[in-house]
Amino acid sequence: MKLTVNNPFKQHSLDQDIIIFDDIIPEVYQNWLLDCIYNPELKWHIKHHAISDRFEDDPRNGFCSFHYLYEMDERGELSPLCNAFMPLALQFREKLECECLMRMRVNNVPIFPKQQIQLPHVDCYVKNSWVVIYYLDDADGDTVIYNQRAETPESYIKQVEEDKWSVKMQIQPKKGRAVAFKGDLFHSSTLPTKNQRSVVNINLAEKMPTSNETVYNPN
């Protein structure tokens, strides 16, 4: 049986590749999710080269802390908080026509003294996939989406090494806002200087991937 959910929130289709959703969930749920990630007992994984282990010398390959909620592999659900965030993920199931949740995690970047756009990257190589970034709170670290795309690891590496980018769109983090964009689009986060940048990163696909080996970018 196919499950569907109603989506009574505002959406703005900026083009066929990018959709912005405002007021995606009620304010009481927004605040509760914030309380969840501010729990001092919550386990975080620290990565000093958060984008890729391949480009360690690039200063844009910076620090981030992650709390892994779900991974589509033999481990399945990873966090006791997974079910708390699942209603958020389900909001996108019907609108994006996706039946497969591949990954869901919380990314948290602390305040930095200077803003810097991080290294462009793609999250996965699965066809007909989407990346969803949900902003848990207001911040000044924009999400930058580029025109460039990569559908294979080889294409990803080649374009990062060439380092030539044209910006398709920038989205400002706003509490309760989400941006969804096609999974093969390169994108970057920006280091915040006024408020920590806390987001939920969700990777969805129209169908179950045929191979787990190429689901995720090696980051």
Sequence and secondary structure as in RCSB ss.txt:
>XXXX:A:sequence
MKLTVNNPFKQHSLDQDIIIFDDIIPEVYQNWLLDCIYNPELKWHIKHHAISDRFEDDPRNGFCSFHYLYEMDER
GELSPLCNAFMPLALQFREKLECECLMRMRVNNVPIFPKQQIQLPHVDCYVKNSWVVIYYLDDADGDTVIYNQRA
ETPESYIKQVEEDKWSVKMQIQPKKGRAVAFKGDLFHSSTLPTKNQRSVVNINLAEKMPTSNETVYNPN
>XXXX:A:secstr
        SEEEEEETTEEEEES S HHHHHHHHHHHT TT   EEESS S STTTT TTS  EEEEEEEESSTT
 B  TTHHHHHHHHHHHHHHTT  EEEEEEEEEE   SS  B   B SB  TTEEEEEEESS  S  EEEEEEE 
SSHHHHHHHHHHT   EEEEE   TT EEEEETTEEEE B  SSS EEEEEEEEESS  S GGGTB   
